[in-house]
Amino acid sequence: MNLSFTGEFEYSLDKKNRLIIPARFRKSLGDINDKTFVLTRGLDDCLTLYPLNEWNNVERQLGQLSTIKEKNRNFIRNVVRYAAYLKYDGQGRIAIPTSLLSHAKIKKEVVLIGMIKKIEIWDVDVLNKASYDNYTSSKDFEDLANEIDF
């Protein structure tokens, strides 16, 4: 099965900090992932949710970095130390650890954004501020589109 997470979905966390994974995203997982995602800190003020097989690719790439370099050790440490293996339940929910919610400043309302091979989870207000602060100009979009033959 070819992974492809696209689109945007808004949800609310329940009282137990559980989040519904959209049915379309769960369907994209395929049997190889055994209903399992890996959740960790994102590079921005968000969380990143990886299907298990994609997380295995991330680990392989991290394993190729030389741990002699301090910046590599720090990067690996900060990616894997917060990684949580999460299986979704019969209602398609995952329980998000409190430490990860704090990192992403997630209160209750979240946006899930498909990023092709992974999913970003944002607090609604944090995403709105980041989108405003990091607006990319039309010229930047054009340059990037040319790089991928869009």
C-alpha positions as CSV (number, residue, x, y, z in Angstrom):
1,M,0.0,0.0,0.0
2,N,1.3,3.4,-0.9
3,L,1.2,5.8,2.1
4,S,-0.3,9.2,1.4
5,F,-1.6,11.5,4.1
6,T,-3.1,14.6,2.7
7,G,-5.7,17.1,3.9
8,E,-6.6,18.9,7.1
9,F,-8.9,17.8,9.9
10,E,-10.0,19.5,13.1
11,Y,-10.8,17.6,16.2
12,S,-11.0,18.1,20.0
13,L,-9.2,16.1,22.6
14,D,-11.4,14.2,25.0
15,K,-11.0,14.4,28.8
16,K,-8.4,11.6,28.7
17,N,-6.3,13.4,26.1
18,R,-7.4,11.0,23.3
19,L,-7.5,12.2,19.7
20,I,-9.4,10.6,16.9
21,I,-7.3,9.7,13.9
22,P,-9.4,10.4,10.7
23,A,-10.7,7.3,9.1
24,R,-8.9,8.3,5.8
25,F,-5.6,8.4,7.6
26,R,-6.3,5.0,9.4
27,K,-7.2,3.5,6.0
28,S,-3.9,4.7,4.6
29,L,-1.9,2.8,7.3
30,G,-2.4,-0.6,5.7
31,D,-2.0,-3.9,7.6
32,I,1.8,-3.6,7.8
33,N,1.6,-1.0,10.5
34,D,-0.7,-3.0,12.8
35,K,-2.8,0.0,13.8
36,T,0.4,1.6,15.3
37,F,1.7,5.1,15.0
38,V,4.8,6.7,16.6
39,L,4.3,10.1,18.0
40,T,7.1,12.5,18.8
41,R,8.0,16.2,18.9
42,G,7.8,18.0,15.6
43,L,10.4,20.3,14.2
44,D,8.0,23.2,14.7
45,D,5.6,23.8,17.7
46,C,3.7,20.7,16.8
47,L,3.7,16.9,17.2
48,T,4.6,14.5,14.4
49,L,2.8,11.2,14.0
50,Y,4.5,8.5,11.9
51,P,3.1,5.2,10.7
52,L,5.2,2.5,12.2
53,N,6.9,1.5,8.9
54,E,7.8,5.2,8.2
55,W,9.2,5.6,11.7
56,N,11.4,2.6,11.1
57,N,12.8,4.5,8.1
58,V,13.4,7.5,10.3
59,E,15.3,5.3,12.8
60,R,17.4,3.9,10.0
61,Q,18.4,7.4,8.9
62,L,19.1,8.5,12.4
63,G,21.3,5.4,12.9
64,Q,23.4,6.6,10.0
65,L,24.3,9.8,11.7
66,S,27.7,9.9,13.4
67,T,27.3,10.2,17.2
68,I,30.8,11.6,17.5
69,K,29.3,15.0,16.6
70,E,27.5,16.6,19.5
71,K,24.8,18.2,17.2
72,N,24.0,14.7,15.9
73,R,23.7,13.2,19.3
74,N,21.5,16.1,20.5
75,F,19.3,15.7,17.4
76,I,18.9,12.0,17.8
77,R,18.3,12.3,21.5
78,N,15.6,14.9,21.1
79,V,13.8,12.9,18.4
80,V,13.8,9.5,19.9
81,R,13.5,10.3,23.7
82,Y,10.0,11.6,23.2
83,A,8.8,8.9,20.8
84,A,5.7,7.1,21.9
85,Y,4.4,4.0,20.3
86,L,0.6,4.3,20.1
87,K,-2.0,1.9,18.9
88,Y,-5.4,3.3,18.0
89,D,-8.4,1.8,19.7
90,G,-11.7,0.5,18.2
91,Q,-12.9,4.1,17.8
92,G,-9.8,5.2,16.1
93,R,-8.4,7.2,19.0
94,I,-4.8,7.5,20.4
95,A,-3.9,8.7,23.8
96,I,-1.4,11.6,23.7
97,P,1.1,11.7,26.5
98,T,0.9,14.9,28.6
99,S,4.6,15.8,28.0
100,L,4.0,15.9,24.2
101,L,0.8,18.0,24.7
102,S,2.9,20.5,26.7
103,H,5.6,20.7,24.1
104,A,3.1,21.6,21.3
105,K,1.1,23.9,23.6
106,I,-2.0,21.8,22.8
107,K,-5.0,22.6,24.9
108,K,-8.1,21.0,23.4
109,E,-8.7,22.0,19.8
110,V,-6.3,20.5,17.3
111,V,-5.7,20.4,13.6
112,L,-4.2,17.3,11.9
113,I,-2.4,18.0,8.7
114,G,-1.4,15.3,6.3
115,M,2.2,15.7,5.3
116,I,2.3,12.8,2.7
117,K,4.4,10.3,4.8
118,K,3.5,11.6,8.2
119,I,0.9,13.7,10.1
120,E,1.4,16.9,12.0
121,I,-0.8,17.6,15.0
122,W,-1.1,21.3,15.9
123,D,-3.0,23.3,18.5
124,V,-5.4,25.5,16.5
125,D,-4.2,28.8,17.9
126,V,-0.5,27.9,17.6
127,L,-1.0,26.8,13.9
128,N,-2.9,30.1,13.1
129,K,0.0,32.1,14.6
130,A,2.7,30.0,12.9
131,S,0.9,30.3,9.5
132,Y,0.7,34.1,9.9
133,D,4.3,34.5,11.1
134,N,5.8,32.1,8.5
135,Y,3.8,33.1,5.5
136,T,5.8,32.2,2.4
137,S,5.7,34.7,-0.5
138,S,4.3,33.8,-3.9
139,K,7.9,33.9,-5.3
140,D,9.0,31.3,-2.7
141,F,6.1,29.1,-3.6
142,E,7.0,29.5,-7.3
143,D,10.7,28.6,-6.7
144,L,9.7,25.5,-4.7
145,A,7.2,24.4,-7.3
146,N,9.9,24.7,-10.0
147,E,12.2,22.4,-7.9
148,I,9.7,19.6,-8.0
149,D,8.3,20.2,-11.5
150,F,4.8,21.0,-10.0
